Amino acid sequence: MPGTSHQIELQFLNNLSFAASDAAQDLLTHETLKVLLKFLVDGPNEFYKKNHPKLTDLEWNKTFRAVILAKLSYFEINRYFTDQEIDKWFEIAQTAFEMPWESPVQMYKRVEHQYPYFAKVAKTALLIKQQRQKKAQAAT
């Protein structure tokens, strides 16, 4: 669960219905990103179906995507992240946004005003990768 010292992008959750918002809060609090990605593919487990019976498959899908994006906004990407880890962060974000065809830069530009905390993480990741590319080019 995100700590109180970090900002997360709550706007993703604010876009959900009341019933889905309740489920999203449970998921955000109790589930890992890995589990959420599994739920996105397989649907909710019996525990969540029982505790949130009003949600349709479409609402569950939207809820999983919103919670995944909120969790991604919690990351503090820094220079210790590998390029592969940063690429995976973007891949997960693009999947959750349902825009896998866009580049990370395009995704950032599309979300920077609507989702500022999420965009801040994305921008940091982009800058780190850009700095590494410049450093690699300078070394050759």
PyMOL commands that place a pseudoatom at each C-alpha (Angstrom):
pseudoatom trace, name=CA, resn=MET, resi=1, chain=A, elem=C, hetatm=0, pos=[0.000, 0.000, 0.000]
pseudoatom trace, name=CA, resn=PRO, resi=2, chain=A, elem=C, hetatm=0, pos=[1.325, 3.446, -0.816]
pseudoatom trace, name=CA, resn=GLY, resi=3, chain=A, elem=C, hetatm=0, pos=[2.675, 5.309, 2.172]
pseudoatom trace, name=CA, resn=THR, resi=4, chain=A, elem=C, hetatm=0, pos=[1.492, 8.703, 3.266]
pseudoatom trace, name=CA, resn=SER, resi=5, chain=A, elem=C, hetatm=0, pos=[4.706, 10.425, 2.201]
pseudoatom trace, name=CA, resn=HIS, resi=6, chain=A, elem=C, hetatm=0, pos=[4.138, 9.767, -1.506]
pseudoatom trace, name=CA, resn=GLN, resi=7, chain=A, elem=C, hetatm=0, pos=[1.719, 11.270, -3.972]
pseudoatom trace, name=CA, resn=ILE, resi=8, chain=A, elem=C, hetatm=0, pos=[-0.194, 8.946, -6.240]
pseudoatom trace, name=CA, resn=GLU, resi=9, chain=A, elem=C, hetatm=0, pos=[-2.390, 9.821, -9.151]
pseudoatom trace, name=CA, resn=LEU, resi=10, chain=A, elem=C, hetatm=0, pos=[-5.869, 9.606, -7.653]
pseudoatom trace, name=CA, resn=GLN, resi=11, chain=A, elem=C, hetatm=0, pos=[-7.488, 10.990, -10.795]
pseudoatom trace, name=CA, resn=PHE, resi=12, chain=A, elem=C, hetatm=0, pos=[-7.470, 7.476, -12.247]
pseudoatom trace, name=CA, resn=LEU, resi=13, chain=A, elem=C, hetatm=0, pos=[-9.640, 6.307, -9.351]
pseudoatom trace, name=CA, resn=ASN, resi=14, chain=A, elem=C, hetatm=0, pos=[-11.828, 9.411, -9.404]
pseudoatom trace, name=CA, resn=ASN, resi=15, chain=A, elem=C, hetatm=0, pos=[-12.982, 8.461, -12.896]
pseudoatom trace, name=CA, resn=LEU, resi=16, chain=A, elem=C, hetatm=0, pos=[-14.576, 5.246, -11.611]
pseudoatom trace, name=CA, resn=SER, resi=17, chain=A, elem=C, hetatm=0, pos=[-18.169, 4.643, -10.528]
pseudoatom trace, name=CA, resn=PHE, resi=18, chain=A, elem=C, hetatm=0, pos=[-18.912, 4.535, -6.805]
pseudoatom trace, name=CA, resn=ALA, resi=19, chain=A, elem=C, hetatm=0, pos=[-19.057, 0.715, -6.722]
pseudoatom trace, name=CA, resn=ALA, resi=20, chain=A, elem=C, hetatm=0, pos=[-15.864, 0.414, -8.756]
pseudoatom trace, name=CA, resn=SER, resi=21, chain=A, elem=C, hetatm=0, pos=[-14.188, 3.027, -6.588]
pseudoatom trace, name=CA, resn=ASP, resi=22, chain=A, elem=C, hetatm=0, pos=[-14.787, 0.877, -3.515]
pseudoatom trace, name=CA, resn=ALA, resi=23, chain=A, elem=C, hetatm=0, pos=[-13.261, -2.143, -5.247]
pseudoatom trace, name=CA, resn=ALA, resi=24, chain=A, elem=C, hetatm=0, pos=[-10.356, -0.013, -6.494]
pseudoatom trace, name=CA, resn=GLN, resi=25, chain=A, elem=C, hetatm=0, pos=[-9.556, 1.121, -2.973]
pseudoatom trace, name=CA, resn=ASP, resi=26, chain=A, elem=C, hetatm=0, pos=[-9.446, -2.509, -1.813]
pseudoatom trace, name=CA, resn=LEU, resi=27, chain=A, elem=C, hetatm=0, pos=[-7.192, -3.463, -4.705]
pseudoatom trace, name=CA, resn=LEU, resi=28, chain=A, elem=C, hetatm=0, pos=[-4.893, -0.483, -4.258]
pseudoatom trace, name=CA, resn=THR, resi=29, chain=A, elem=C, hetatm=0, pos=[-4.515, -1.221, -0.583]
pseudoatom trace, name=CA, resn=HIS, resi=30, chain=A, elem=C, hetatm=0, pos=[-4.089, -4.984, -0.685]
pseudoatom trace, name=CA, resn=GLU, resi=31, chain=A, elem=C, hetatm=0, pos=[-2.738, -6.135, -4.043]
pseudoatom trace, name=CA, resn=THR, resi=32, chain=A, elem=C, hetatm=0, pos=[0.634, -5.963, -5.717]
pseudoatom trace, name=CA, resn=LEU, resi=33, chain=A, elem=C, hetatm=0, pos=[1.172, -4.743, -9.255]
pseudoatom trace, name=CA, resn=LYS, resi=34, chain=A, elem=C, hetatm=0, pos=[1.902, -8.326, -10.300]
pseudoatom trace, name=CA, resn=VAL, resi=35, chain=A, elem=C, hetatm=0, pos=[-1.458, -9.542, -8.962]
pseudoatom trace, name=CA, resn=LEU, resi=36, chain=A, elem=C, hetatm=0, pos=[-3.272, -6.634, -10.612]
pseudoatom trace, name=CA, resn=LEU, resi=37, chain=A, elem=C, hetatm=0, pos=[-1.729, -7.530, -13.963]
pseudoatom trace, name=CA, resn=LYS, resi=38, chain=A, elem=C, hetatm=0, pos=[-2.891, -11.117, -13.491]
pseudoatom trace, name=CA, resn=PHE, resi=39, chain=A, elem=C, hetatm=0, pos=[-6.413, -9.888, -12.676]
pseudoatom trace, name=CA, resn=LEU, resi=40, chain=A, elem=C, hetatm=0, pos=[-6.356, -7.718, -15.801]
pseudoatom trace, name=CA, resn=VAL, resi=41, chain=A, elem=C, hetatm=0, pos=[-5.794, -10.860, -17.875]
pseudoatom trace, name=CA, resn=ASP, resi=42, chain=A, elem=C, hetatm=0, pos=[-7.836, -13.401, -15.884]
pseudoatom trace, name=CA, resn=GLY, resi=43, chain=A, elem=C, hetatm=0, pos=[-10.461, -11.260, -14.155]
pseudoatom trace, name=CA, resn=PRO, resi=44, chain=A, elem=C, hetatm=0, pos=[-11.039, -10.923, -10.424]
pseudoatom trace, name=CA, resn=ASN, resi=45, chain=A, elem=C, hetatm=0, pos=[-10.667, -13.842, -8.067]
pseudoatom trace, name=CA, resn=GLU, resi=46, chain=A, elem=C, hetatm=0, pos=[-13.611, -15.229, -6.092]
pseudoatom trace, name=CA, resn=PHE, resi=47, chain=A, elem=C, hetatm=0, pos=[-12.832, -13.048, -3.068]
pseudoatom trace, name=CA, resn=TYR, resi=48, chain=A, elem=C, hetatm=0, pos=[-13.243, -9.825, -5.044]
pseudoatom trace, name=CA, resn=LYS, resi=49, chain=A, elem=C, hetatm=0, pos=[-16.250, -11.120, -6.979]
pseudoatom trace, name=CA, resn=LYS, resi=50, chain=A, elem=C, hetatm=0, pos=[-17.952, -11.947, -3.683]
pseudoatom trace, name=CA, resn=ASN, resi=51, chain=A, elem=C, hetatm=0, pos=[-17.057, -8.630, -2.027]
pseudoatom trace, name=CA, resn=HIS, resi=52, chain=A, elem=C, hetatm=0, pos=[-17.975, -6.490, -5.050]
pseudoatom trace, name=CA, resn=PRO, resi=53, chain=A, elem=C, hetatm=0, pos=[-20.799, -8.400, -6.791]
pseudoatom trace, name=CA, resn=LYS, resi=54, chain=A, elem=C, hetatm=0, pos=[-22.268, -5.376, -8.581]
pseudoatom trace, name=CA, resn=LEU, resi=55, chain=A, elem=C, hetatm=0, pos=[-19.313, -4.902, -10.914]
pseudoatom trace, name=CA, resn=THR, resi=56, chain=A, elem=C, hetatm=0, pos=[-19.610, -6.105, -14.481]
pseudoatom trace, name=CA, resn=ASP, resi=57, chain=A, elem=C, hetatm=0, pos=[-16.678, -7.548, -16.408]
pseudoatom trace, name=CA, resn=LEU, resi=58, chain=A, elem=C, hetatm=0, pos=[-16.275, -4.185, -18.167]
pseudoatom trace, name=CA, resn=GLU, resi=59, chain=A, elem=C, hetatm=0, pos=[-16.211, -2.330, -14.822]
pseudoatom trace, name=CA, resn=TRP, resi=60, chain=A, elem=C, hetatm=0, pos=[-13.664, -4.773, -13.426]
pseudoatom trace, name=CA, resn=ASN, resi=61, chain=A, elem=C, hetatm=0, pos=[-11.445, -4.223, -16.454]
pseudoatom trace, name=CA, resn=LYS, resi=62, chain=A, elem=C, hetatm=0, pos=[-11.660, -0.452, -16.089]
pseudoatom trace, name=CA, resn=THR, resi=63, chain=A, elem=C, hetatm=0, pos=[-11.008, -0.747, -12.349]
pseudoatom trace, name=CA, resn=PHE, resi=64, chain=A, elem=C, hetatm=0, pos=[-7.912, -2.918, -12.808]
pseudoatom trace, name=CA, resn=ARG, resi=65, chain=A, elem=C, hetatm=0, pos=[-6.519, -0.482, -15.368]
pseudoatom trace, name=CA, resn=ALA, resi=66, chain=A, elem=C, hetatm=0, pos=[-7.142, 2.506, -13.090]
pseudoatom trace, name=CA, resn=VAL, resi=67, chain=A, elem=C, hetatm=0, pos=[-5.510, 0.835, -10.083]
pseudoatom trace, name=CA, resn=ILE, resi=68, chain=A, elem=C, hetatm=0, pos=[-2.516, -0.289, -12.158]
pseudoatom trace, name=CA, resn=LEU, resi=69, chain=A, elem=C, hetatm=0, pos=[-1.991, 3.277, -13.352]
pseudoatom trace, name=CA, resn=ALA, resi=70, chain=A, elem=C, hetatm=0, pos=[-2.370, 4.631, -9.822]
pseudoatom trace, name=CA, resn=LYS, resi=71, chain=A, elem=C, hetatm=0, pos=[0.225, 2.117, -8.590]
pseudoatom trace, name=CA, resn=LEU, resi=72, chain=A, elem=C, hetatm=0, pos=[2.592, 3.088, -11.406]
pseudoatom trace, name=CA, resn=SER, resi=73, chain=A, elem=C, hetatm=0, pos=[2.318, 6.729, -10.346]
pseudoatom trace, name=CA, resn=TYR, resi=74, chain=A, elem=C, hetatm=0, pos=[3.683, 5.691, -6.947]
pseudoatom trace, name=CA, resn=PHE, resi=75, chain=A, elem=C, hetatm=0, pos=[7.038, 4.639, -8.405]
pseudoatom trace, name=CA, resn=GLU, resi=76, chain=A, elem=C, hetatm=0, pos=[10.066, 6.792, -7.721]
pseudoatom trace, name=CA, resn=ILE, resi=77, chain=A, elem=C, hetatm=0, pos=[12.130, 6.028, -10.770]
pseudoatom trace, name=CA, resn=ASN, resi=78, chain=A, elem=C, hetatm=0, pos=[15.777, 6.933, -10.355]
pseudoatom trace, name=CA, resn=ARG, resi=79, chain=A, elem=C, hetatm=0, pos=[19.136, 6.182, -11.933]
pseudoatom trace, name=CA, resn=TYR, resi=80, chain=A, elem=C, hetatm=0, pos=[19.250, 2.759, -10.235]
pseudoatom trace, name=CA, resn=PHE, resi=81, chain=A, elem=C, hetatm=0, pos=[16.433, 1.515, -12.467]
pseudoatom trace, name=CA, resn=THR, resi=82, chain=A, elem=C, hetatm=0, pos=[17.769, -0.306, -15.495]
pseudoatom trace, name=CA, resn=ASP, resi=83, chain=A, elem=C, hetatm=0, pos=[16.636, 0.628, -18.981]
pseudoatom trace, name=CA, resn=GLN, resi=84, chain=A, elem=C, hetatm=0, pos=[14.779, -2.687, -19.113]
pseudoatom trace, name=CA, resn=GLU, resi=85, chain=A, elem=C, hetatm=0, pos=[12.897, -1.861, -15.899]
pseudoatom trace, name=CA, resn=ILE, resi=86, chain=A, elem=C, hetatm=0, pos=[11.989, 1.580, -17.200]
pseudoatom trace, name=CA, resn=ASP, resi=87, chain=A, elem=C, hetatm=0, pos=[10.847, 0.064, -20.495]
pseudoatom trace, name=CA, resn=LYS, resi=88, chain=A, elem=C, hetatm=0, pos=[8.702, -2.429, -18.567]
pseudoatom trace, name=CA, resn=TRP, resi=89, chain=A, elem=C, hetatm=0, pos=[7.134, 0.433, -16.553]
pseudoatom trace, name=CA, resn=PHE, resi=90, chain=A, elem=C, hetatm=0, pos=[6.186, 2.140, -19.821]
pseudoatom trace, name=CA, resn=GLU, resi=91, chain=A, elem=C, hetatm=0, pos=[4.935, -1.111, -21.333]
pseudoatom trace, name=CA, resn=ILE, resi=92, chain=A, elem=C, hetatm=0, pos=[2.641, -1.702, -18.353]
pseudoatom trace, name=CA, resn=ALA, resi=93, chain=A, elem=C, hetatm=0, pos=[1.417, 1.903, -18.486]
pseudoatom trace, name=CA, resn=GLN, resi=94, chain=A, elem=C, hetatm=0, pos=[0.702, 1.696, -22.199]
pseudoatom trace, name=CA, resn=THR, resi=95, chain=A, elem=C, hetatm=0, pos=[-1.192, -1.558, -21.684]
pseudoatom trace, name=CA, resn=ALA, resi=96, chain=A, elem=C, hetatm=0, pos=[-3.250, -0.060, -18.858]
pseudoatom trace, name=CA, resn=PHE, resi=97, chain=A, elem=C, hetatm=0, pos=[-3.979, 3.039, -20.939]
pseudoatom trace, name=CA, resn=GLU, resi=98, chain=A, elem=C, hetatm=0, pos=[-4.791, 0.765, -23.881]
pseudoatom trace, name=CA, resn=MET, resi=99, chain=A, elem=C, hetatm=0, pos=[-2.293, 2.597, -26.060]
pseudoatom trace, name=CA, resn=PRO, resi=100, chain=A, elem=C, hetatm=0, pos=[0.453, 0.079, -26.769]
pseudoatom trace, name=CA, resn=TRP, resi=101, chain=A, elem=C, hetatm=0, pos=[1.073, 1.567, -30.204]
pseudoatom trace, name=CA, resn=GLU, resi=102, chain=A, elem=C, hetatm=0, pos=[2.317, 4.901, -28.817]
pseudoatom trace, name=CA, resn=SER, resi=103, chain=A, elem=C, hetatm=0, pos=[5.867, 5.703, -27.823]
pseudoatom trace, name=CA, resn=PRO, resi=104, chain=A, elem=C, hetatm=0, pos=[6.623, 6.602, -24.212]
pseudoatom trace, name=CA, resn=VAL, resi=105, chain=A, elem=C, hetatm=0, pos=[7.136, 10.235, -25.248]
pseudoatom trace, name=CA, resn=GLN, resi=106, chain=A, elem=C, hetatm=0, pos=[3.750, 10.343, -26.983]
pseudoatom trace, name=CA, resn=MET, resi=107, chain=A, elem=C, hetatm=0, pos=[2.114, 8.762, -23.947]
pseudoatom trace, name=CA, resn=TYR, resi=108, chain=A, elem=C, hetatm=0, pos=[3.719, 11.340, -21.662]
pseudoatom trace, name=CA, resn=LYS, resi=109, chain=A, elem=C, hetatm=0, pos=[2.507, 14.196, -23.838]
pseudoatom trace, name=CA, resn=ARG, resi=110, chain=A, elem=C, hetatm=0, pos=[-1.048, 12.825, -23.835]
pseudoatom trace, name=CA, resn=VAL, resi=111, chain=A, elem=C, hetatm=0, pos=[-1.246, 12.537, -20.038]
pseudoatom trace, name=CA, resn=GLU, resi=112, chain=A, elem=C, hetatm=0, pos=[0.949, 15.356, -18.719]
pseudoatom trace, name=CA, resn=HIS, resi=113, chain=A, elem=C, hetatm=0, pos=[-1.891, 17.798, -18.008]
pseudoatom trace, name=CA, resn=GLN, resi=114, chain=A, elem=C, hetatm=0, pos=[-4.630, 15.418, -16.914]
pseudoatom trace, name=CA, resn=TYR, resi=115, chain=A, elem=C, hetatm=0, pos=[-2.499, 13.180, -14.670]
pseudoatom trace, name=CA, resn=PRO, resi=116, chain=A, elem=C, hetatm=0, pos=[0.315, 15.326, -13.204]
pseudoatom trace, name=CA, resn=TYR, resi=117, chain=A, elem=C, hetatm=0, pos=[1.720, 12.864, -10.631]
pseudoatom trace, name=CA, resn=PHE, resi=118, chain=A, elem=C, hetatm=0, pos=[1.769, 10.037, -13.152]
pseudoatom trace, name=CA, resn=ALA, resi=119, chain=A, elem=C, hetatm=0, pos=[3.317, 12.351, -15.751]
pseudoatom trace, name=CA, resn=LYS, resi=120, chain=A, elem=C, hetatm=0, pos=[6.037, 13.359, -13.297]
pseudoatom trace, name=CA, resn=VAL, resi=121, chain=A, elem=C, hetatm=0, pos=[7.142, 9.728, -12.959]
pseudoatom trace, name=CA, resn=ALA, resi=122, chain=A, elem=C, hetatm=0, pos=[7.015, 9.238, -16.731]
pseudoatom trace, name=CA, resn=LYS, resi=123, chain=A, elem=C, hetatm=0, pos=[9.041, 12.404, -17.324]
pseudoatom trace, name=CA, resn=THR, resi=124, chain=A, elem=C, hetatm=0, pos=[11.691, 11.308, -14.837]
pseudoatom trace, name=CA, resn=ALA, resi=125, chain=A, elem=C, hetatm=0, pos=[11.955, 7.941, -16.565]
pseudoatom trace, name=CA, resn=LEU, resi=126, chain=A, elem=C, hetatm=0, pos=[12.271, 9.596, -19.968]
pseudoatom trace, name=CA, resn=LEU, resi=127, chain=A, elem=C, hetatm=0, pos=[14.965, 11.976, -18.724]
pseudoatom trace, name=CA, resn=ILE, resi=128, chain=A, elem=C, hetatm=0, pos=[16.999, 9.153, -17.202]
pseudoatom trace, name=CA, resn=LYS, resi=129, chain=A, elem=C, hetatm=0, pos=[16.904, 7.194, -20.449]
pseudoatom trace, name=CA, resn=GLN, resi=130, chain=A, elem=C, hetatm=0, pos=[17.760, 10.323, -22.448]
pseudoatom trace, name=CA, resn=GLN, resi=131, chain=A, elem=C, hetatm=0, pos=[20.751, 11.075, -20.208]
pseudoatom trace, name=CA, resn=ARG, resi=132, chain=A, elem=C, hetatm=0, pos=[22.005, 7.516, -20.616]
pseudoatom trace, name=CA, resn=GLN, resi=133, chain=A, elem=C, hetatm=0, pos=[21.706, 7.710, -24.391]
pseudoatom trace, name=CA, resn=LYS, resi=134, chain=A, elem=C, hetatm=0, pos=[23.637, 10.995, -24.475]
pseudoatom trace, name=CA, resn=LYS, resi=135, chain=A, elem=C, hetatm=0, pos=[26.317, 9.552, -22.241]
pseudoatom trace, name=CA, resn=ALA, resi=136, chain=A, elem=C, hetatm=0, pos=[26.606, 6.443, -24.428]
pseudoatom trace, name=CA, resn=GLN, resi=137, chain=A, elem=C, hetatm=0, pos=[26.857, 8.574, -27.586]
pseudoatom trace, name=CA, resn=ALA, resi=138, chain=A, elem=C, hetatm=0, pos=[29.526, 10.765, -26.032]
pseudoatom trace, name=CA, resn=ALA, resi=139, chain=A, elem=C, hetatm=0, pos=[31.565, 7.705, -25.100]
pseudoatom trace, name=CA, resn=THR, resi=140, chain=A, elem=C, hetatm=0, pos=[31.707, 6.485, -28.715]
for i in range(1, 140): cmd.bond("trace and resi %d" % i, "trace and resi %d" % (i + 1))
show_as sticks, trace
zoom trace
